């Protein structure tokens, strides 16, 4: 099993460890609810070193990335970060990613569960040899600092005020005295930052952040609350809302697809899907009562199957049972009343706007 640079710390400090995509990762330390509410109210830390970090430095990097990403990388300025998809020829999603435009290089952050697949796939693409590729995943660490007080804490760590940094922007700088990359990104629905730094310095920075965030009640957080937070923010998860049998348009991710680009893998298929009209849609559901709808729970309308749940939880913030699902387009309108088959018992649910939770004063999910 793969281990992050913080693995020993997790084991020594009460991390409940699980196998996640081949990595030994903490699912929680105290409780999922306590960690979730800490990030919604103050600030928390995640070890996200299991995420893939793929670097491109060659003369052909922009050309390759333009051909494999659905978003338009040619429009990015130094410091810009964009959400994008990598698709098959038929439009199915191989992964959802973040692409960073940095001085003299590009950084592609991919999911832990798809890293090897994406690396192998990239090797097969025309122009790969001129892209200057390197997999930095094992030589670096990645820490997410998330919550309303994240900006104050990370500003202290880098020694300058980051209040003016835009959402989905990043730059290279010193972090606690070591060179690294800081970006205003995250997967929780809160303000937050993600730090990339040498693996040899990851624990030093982690401990500094915990120590200096102590007065704010900072907590280390595991994969459990990372999932409840992202679900409240309606952020799709690869292997649940996204897969090789799902296309970006049906998934509600058209904002990350530039069909105006002359060429990228899957473009022709996505143009055809758009022209034919979507037959299903990703929706949010609020359930009656407190029971949780698990993945693959059938969604019914008047007793007939119309879709399936992809993710569900009891929201610690909203104190409601919530889920995301794919349903037939005819049943996707806000306010539509549906039923969920929870292990043989029907529970009422209503289609609700996404995201379920939006932080105050922010247009970001």
C-alpha positions, -999 to 999 in steps of 0.1 A, spaced: 0 0 0 12 35 -8 19 59 21 19 97 21 47 117 38 24 122 68 15 85 72 36 80 104 19 111 120 -16 98 112 -8 65 129 7 82 159 -21 106 164 -53 86 163 -60 84 126 -84 56 117 -67 43 86 -83 27 56 -72 16 21 -83 43 -3 -73 37 -39 -42 18 -28 -32 44 -2 -31 41 36 -53 71 44 -71 85 75 -109 84 73 -112 103 106 -94 112 138 -121 123 163 -155 121 146 -166 129 111 -192 153 123 -168 172 146 -142 175 118 -169 186 93 -183 213 116 -148 225 125 -141 232 88 -175 249 83 -168 272 113 -131 277 117 -103 258 99 -91 222 94 -63 203 76 -64 174 52 -36 153 39 -43 150 2 -9 138 -8 -26 108 -24 -38 130 -52 -17 127 -84 6 156 -93 17 154 -129 42 180 -143 48 191 -179 78 213 -189 84 206 -225 79 227 -256 49 205 -266 32 207 -232 5 232 -241 -3 213 -273 -7 180 -256 -28 194 -228 -50 213 -252 -57 180 -270 -65 159 -239 -84 185 -218 -120 196 -224 -113 232 -211 -92 257 -231 -57 259 -217 -45 283 -243 -65 311 -226 -48 305 -192 -24 332 -178 4 325 -154 -12 317 -120 -45 306 -135 -61 272 -125 -90 256 -143 -113 226 -136 -114 203 -166 -122 168 -177 -103 142 -196 -126 122 -219 -125 91 -241 -134 94 -278 -170 85 -269 -173 114 -244 -170 91 -213 -150 107 -185 -116 93 -177 -111 118 -149 -119 152 -136 -87 173 -130 -73 207 -121 -48 223 -145 -23 249 -132 -5 273 -155 28 282 -138 60 299 -149 78 275 -173 56 245 -164 21 231 -161 8 210 -132 -21 186 -136 -37 173 -104 -57 141 -109 -76 117 -86 -57 91 -67 -79 63 -80 -72 73 -117 -35 84 -116 -20 52 -131 -48 50 -157 -42 87 -167 -4 83 -168 -7 53 -190 -33 70 -212 -11 101 -216 18 80 -227 -3 68 -256 -11 103 -269 5 119 -299 30 145 -289 36 130 -254 73 128 -260 76 166 -264 56 175 -233 84 171 -207 63 148 -184 72 139 -148 51 123 -121 57 142 -89 32 124 -67 57 104 -46 83 132 -43 59 158 -31 32 162 -4 -1 181 -6 -20 196 23 -55 212 21 -62 241 46 -100 246 45 -124 268 64 -133 305 70 -100 311 88 -79 293 62 -67 326 45 -54 340 78 -35 308 87 -20 303 52 -10 340 50 10 335 82 26 303 67 38 321 36 46 354 53 23 376 32 -13 386 30 -32 363 6 -66 380 10 -62 393 -26 -56 360 -42 -85 350 -64 -103 317 -62 -88 292 -86 -54 310 -87 -20 298 -75 17 306 -74 50 294 -62 63 308 -29 80 299 3 58 279 28 72 279 63 107 285 48 106 259 21 98 264 -16 63 252 -26 31 260 -44 0 276 -29 -34 277 -46 -68 290 -35 -87 258 -42 -104 231 -23 -131 204 -22 -152 215 7 -174 244 -3 -155 267 21 -127 292 14 -94 273 14 -60 267 1 -40 237 -11 -2 235 -6 22 214 -27 57 211 -12 86 186 -11 77 154 6 107 159 30 91 190 44 54 179 45 53 170 82 72 201 92 46 223 75 17 201 88 29 206 124 34 243 119 -1 247 107 -16 227 135 4 246 161 -4 281 147 -41 272 141 -45 260 177 -62 292 190 -88 288 162 -95 252 173 -80 237 142 -85 199 137 -69 174 113 -96 160 91 -100 127 73 -117 113 42 -150 109 59 -158 146 64 -141 154 31 -169 134 15 -197 150 36 -184 185 29 -180 180 -9 -215 164 -11 -231 195 7 -212 216 -19 -225 193 -47 -190 186 -60 -189 154 -81 -166 126 -71 -150 103 -96 -163 68 -93 -197 81 -81 -211 110 -101 -184 107 -127 -172 76 -146 -162 64 -181 -199 57 -188 -209 93 -179 -203 123 -201 -196 159 -188 -228 174 -202 -251 149 -185 -230 154 -154 -238 192 -154 -202 202 -161 -207 220 -194 -189 250 -179 -156 230 -181 -162 219 -217 -152 243 -246 -169 229 -277 -156 260 -295 -121 244 -294 -113 230 -328 -101 197 -314 -99 176 -282 -105 140 -274 -142 133 -272 -153 166 -288 -172 150 -317 -191 127 -294 -200 156 -270 -212 178 -299 -235 149 -309 -247 144 -273 -255 181 -271 -273 181 -304 -295 151 -295 -305 166 -262 -298 152 -227 -319 123 -215 -308 124 -179 -295 149 -154 -275 151 -122 -299 165 -95 -299 172 -58 -325 154 -35 -336 162 0 -351 132 17 -379 130 42 -365 119 76 -330 110 86 -323 78 66 -294 79 42 -296 70 6 -266 50 -4 -250 47 -39 -272 29 -64 -304 34 -44 -333 33 -70 -351 66 -76 -388 62 -85 -417 83 -98 -452 69 -93 -436 35 -86 -415 34 -118 -377 36 -118 -364 69 -132 -329 70 -119 -303 61 -93 -285 77 -64 -247 83 -68 -239 98 -33 -259 103 -1 -253 114 35 -270 130 65 -258 167 62 -242 178 95 -246 215 84 -282 213 72 -294 185 95 -312 169 66 -307 137 46 -293 147 11 -283 129 -20 -271 134 -56 -286 113 -83 -290 109 -120 -327 109 -131 -345 110 -164 -346 146 -176 -385 147 -174 -381 143 -136 -352 167 -131 -371 200 -125 -367 217 -91 -396 207 -68 -403 174 -85 -415 149 -59 -399 114 -61 -394 83 -40 -363 64 -30 -363 27 -24 -343 24 8 -338 -13 11 -374 -21 4 -390 9 21 -401 39 1 -390 74 13 -402 106 -2 -377 131 -17 -378 163 -36 -355 177 -63 -337 207 -49 -312 233 -63 -275 225 -62 -254 231 -42 -271 222 -10 -248 245 8 -231 277 -3 -209 297 20 -220 332 28 -209 359 4 -194 336 -21 -204 326 -57 -183 295 -54 -198 262 -45 
